[in-house]
């Protein structure tokens, strides 16, 4: 039901990272009738973007790129420009560098692939002394058993995620975006459809828990891990949870640990420097993600469904402490002050899914962050806005297309032992 008017009404379902970025991008282009619905006030406690920090690495496409490589590198290019130059985003990018590493020969070969074509940007790390010199003396005290790595001193670092999220939200509000958040007014229960026999079926709006029907010319579904609760994505998405924990540092430790490069081991996990407010170090294990398989209706297959929890699985804690034992054994037994699971939605190929729906011409889907959505926040808003206006560049349009054919033989029921057995007592 897209309107011929130059300023159509737009309803965005989901006020997390991508919903806010989309609202900002559209409002900057002059669209003035934008409403965002979310069950939680901004920043949502279940948004993966409501976090102290996220990894950032810059990039740009090259003539040698495959189509898939081009899509990622083009997104990196758009996002990098915003994190450097856009006053809404730039204050929240800390270009401290990054250390990439692996332990096994197989994974090390994979990590080396990240440097192809830009080898000159990385310093090779082969001994424990090499790793230790990437940070101030006294931070890295471990032996780094079997570790090999690279140090990229610039063009990477971390993002103050919550700060950027709130900055984009405030600018969108200033530009006139209406946010209806919280229960029951912002809680979407169902999409609304036009199913008349004399016209093409379409999505026309959404009904919230207070019974109100929000109608619009364009509907943008950007509900993160909950997207397939509202709409049939034909098995293209599977909600997946990752974990994080915070460890408190003393004032003296905080001073020493400030402005560290991110350390990311593709088999162990990563940590990012402590935040300025609470002086807590963020730690994450490396894991393909946890699932919460439930059968909602008799006769249906089980599906992974998100839920909020301020605990992490016990095996996740064990992996984090192994990371600490390898790198900072003086912290390996220290208690966590906070932990949580955060949800996103995986696609089959881990490529984003941003497209006009082929059947419902007023519906745009923006989902499938696959654990990599926050650093691309500014780029995603632009991509969704370009999709609505019909001007998205062809290679990105092809990469982000609606593609259910990829899910035909995907066994989402195979959890690969990714269900949670025991939880920590943190929180």
N, C-alpha and C positions, 0 to 999 in steps of 0.2 A: 504494500500500500504506500510506496514511496511517493511523496508529494511533488508536484511540479513547482511548488513554491520555492523561492530562493532560500528560505529559512525554515526548513521542515522541523517538526518536533522530533526529538531524539530521546529515547529511554534507554539508559545503560543499567543493566542488571549486574550488580557487583561493584562495590566501592573499595576494592583492594588496589593492588599495585597497577594492574592493567586498566581497571575501570577509571581510576583517577587520572592516569596518563592519557587515556582516550578522551575523557571529559576536558582536560586541559588543552589537548591538541585541537579538538573541535572548536572550543570556545575561542581559541586564538585565531581561528580561521573565520570568525564572525558568526558562527552558529550561536543563537541566543536563546533557544528553547530546549535546553538540555536538562534532564532530570536523571539523577543517579539514585538507585535503590539498593539498600544493604541492611541486613538484619542487625548489624552492629554499628555503633558510632565510629567515626574515623579517629584514630587508626583501629581497624578491626582487630580484636585479640586473636582471631584465627587466620589473619592474613600473614603469609610468609614474609611479606615486606615489612611487617611491624617487628623490626629486629634492630639490634644495635649496629650491625655491619654485615656487608656482603662483599664477596670478591669482585674485583673489576680488572679486566685486561682490555687494552685498546687493540685495535686492528683496522685493517683496510683490505679491500679486494685487490687481486693482482690478475694480470692477463692469463696466468697459468691455472687459475682456479677452475675446478669442476663447477657445475651448477650448484651442487650442494655446498661446496666450500664458498662460492660466491655469496650465497644467501647469508651464511653466518658472518662472513667478513664484511659484507655490506651493512649488516645490522650493527656490527662492532663499530664501523666507521660513523654511522649516523649517531649511535649512542655516545661514542667518544667525543664527538664534536659538542654534543649537549653537555656532557659532564665537564668539559673544559670551558665552554663559552656561555651557556644559557644561565642567566642569573638565578633561575629557579633551582637548577641542579648543581651548578659548579661549586658552590660552597661545601658540598657534601662528599666530594671526591678527594681522597687522600692518596696521592701518588707516591706510595712508599716502596714500591717494587714487590716482587713475588719470587719465592723459591719453589720450583717444581721438583718433585723427587719420586723415586720408586725403590722397591727393595728387590724384587725378583727380576731375572733377565727378561722375561716375557713382557712384563708391564713397563720395564725400562725402555724397551724398544718402542712401545706405544707412546711413552712420554717424549722420547726423542722426536717422534713424528710431529709434535707440537711446535718444534723449532725449525722445521724444514722451510727453507727460503728466507729465513731471518736469523740464521745462526750467529751472526755478528752481534745480536742484541743480548746474548746469553753468555754468562761465565759458567764453565763446567765445574761441578763439585764432585770430587771423587773420594775424599777422605774426611774424617770427622772434623779435622782442623779447617777444611774448606767450608763446611757448613757453619761451624762456630763463628767464623769471621764475618758471616752475613749479618750478625747482630752484635750489640754491645757485649763486652766481656761479662760473663756471669749469667747471661740469659740461656744460651744453649750449652748445657753441661753434659749432655748425653754422648754415647759412643756411636750413635747412628749406624747400628749393625746392618751391613749389606746395603746401605743407602748409596744411591747415585742421584745426581741432580743437576739442575741449572739454576742460575740466579739471574733474574731480569731486574735491573736496577731502576728502570723507569718505564713508563707506558703501562703500568699496572699498579695495583694497590687494593684499597678497599673503599666502600661507600658507606656513609652513615645513613642506613636505610630508612629508619624512622624519620629522621630529619628531612630527607628528600621527599618522602611520602607526604609529610605534613606541609612542606613547602609547596608542592604541586597542588595539594588540596586547597590551601589558602589562596593560591593564585587563581585556581578554577572558580572558587567562590567569588573572589573579587571581580572576575569577568562575567559573573551572572549565572554560573551553574547552580542548580538547585539540588541539594543533597537531602534525601529523605531517608534517615538512618535510625536504627533502633527498632525495638519491638513495640507494637505490632506493625507500625506504619511502614517500615522499610523491609519487612520480612516477606519476600516473594514466596507465594504458595504454588503458583502455576502460571504458565504462559497462557495468553488468550489467543484463540485462533478464529479465523473466518473460514468456514467450511461450506459456504454456499455452493450449490450445484451449478449455478450459472456464472461462477467466477473462479479464478485460480485460488486455491487454498493459500492462506497467508497467516503470519503471526502479526497480531495487531496491538499487543500490549501485555500487561502482566497484572495479576490480582495479588494483592498483599493480604496479610493475615487479618487486617481490620476490615476486610471485605471490599476495599476500594479497588476499582479497576482503572489502571493507568494506561491510557491509550496514547499511541504515538505513530508518526509516519515511519520512523526507523527504530528497530529494536536491536540493541547490541548486547549480546550475552557474553559477559566477561566475568563469570562467577568462579574462576579458579578451579579448585578441586571439586567444587560442588556443581560445576556446569552441567554434568550429565544427570544430575538429580532433576533438572528442569526440562531437559530435552534429550531426545534420542540421538546420540552421536554415532550410532551404528558401530559400537565397539572400538571407536578410534581413541578413546581415552580410558585411562585407569588411574584413579586417585592413589597417590603414593605419599608416604610420610617420611621425612628425614628428621634427624635429631640434632639437638644442640644443647650444650651445657655451659654454664658460667662458673668461673672460679675466682674467688675474691683475692686481691693482692693488697699488700700493705702500701702505704703512701710511698715508701722508699722503692718498693718493687715497681709501682706504677711509673715512677720517674724513669727507672731504668728501662722499662718495657715500652715506653712511648715511642711512636714513629717507627715501629718495626715493619719490615716487609712481611707480607703474608707468607706462611709456610704451608705448602700443600703437597702431601704425599698421596699419590693415587691409590695406594693400598692401605694407608694408615688413617688418613684424615687430614684436618688442617686446624690452624689456630690463627687468630687475628688479634692485634694489639688491644690492650684493655680500653674500655670506654672512659671518657673523661668524667662522667658523673658518678659512677659507682666503683670505678677502678676494678672492673671485672674482666677477666680474660675469656674470650669466646672460644670454645672448643667443639669440633664436630668430627665424628668418625666417618670413614669412607664406607659406604654401603649402598646397594642399589635401591634401598627404600623399603619401608614396611607397608603392609597391607592390612586392611580390616575387612575381611570377607564376610558378608552377611547375605541372607536370603530374605528379601523384603516381602515377597508374596509366594504362596504355595505354587510349586511347579516352575518357578523362575530359577535361573542360574544365580549363584552367589555373585555379588559384586562388591568391590572395595568401596567403603563409605567413610568419609572423613569424620573425625571427632576431635575435640580439644582435650589436651591433657598436659599438665605441667609435671610430667615425669618422662623418663626415657627407658627403653628396654635395658635389662641388665647386661645383655651381650653388647649393647652399644656402649655402655659405660666401660666395659672391659676393653673394648677396642680403643676408646679414648685414652685410657690409662696406659695401654701399650704404646700409643703415640707419645705420651708424656715420658714414659720410661726410656724410649729411644732418644728423645730430644731434650727434655727438662726433668730428669729423674728427681730433682729436689722438690718438684711439685706433684709427683706421681700419686702420692697418697693423700693429698689435700682434698677436703670435702668440697663438693659443688655447692654453690649458693642458689642456683636456679637451673632448671632444665625444662625442656618442652619438646613436643613433636610439632613440626610444621608441614603442611600439606601442599601439594601441587598435583597436577595431572600429567601423566606421561602419555605421549603419543607413541605409536609403534616405532617410528623412526627418530623420535625425540626432536623432531622439527615442529615448530609452532603451527597451530591451526588457526588461520585468520582468513576468513573468506565470507562472501555473500553466500547464503545457503542456496543450493541449486533449485530447490522446490519452493521455499518460502522467500519471496523476493525482497521482503522488507526486513529480513533477519540477517544480521551479521554475527558470526561466531568469532570469539577471540579467546582461545583456550590452548591448553597443552604446553604450558611453560616448561615442563620436563626438568624442573630444578634449575633452570638457567634464565628465568624470566626477569629477575630484578635488575641485573646490570643493563639489560636491554630496555628498561622502562621508558626512557624518552623515545627510543626508536619505535617501540610497539604502538605508542599513541599516534605517531606519524603514520605508521603502516595501516592502522585501523581507519584513520581519517582519510588516507588515500584510497582505501578500499571503498569507503562510503561514497567518495566523490568519483570513483571509477578511474583514478589516475595512477594506481599503483604500478610500478615498473614491472614489466613482464616476467623477469626472472624471479622476483620476489613473489609475484602472484602465483606462479607455478609452484614454487617451493612451499607456500603456505596454503595451497588449495585444499578444498574438501576432498578427502581421499579415502573413502571407506574400503576401497579395494585392498588396501594394505592390511586391513584387519581381518580379512576373510579367513585366513588360516592361523590367526594369532590365538593362542590358548591363554586367555587371561585367567583361566581357572588354575593354571599352574603357578602356585605362589612361590616356588623355588625356596621353600622354607623361610619365607619372609614374613610370617605371622609372629606376633609377639607372644612369648611364653611367660616371662616374668618382668615386672617393672621395678625400677629403682624406688627408693624411698625419698628421693629429692622432691621437695614441693609437697 
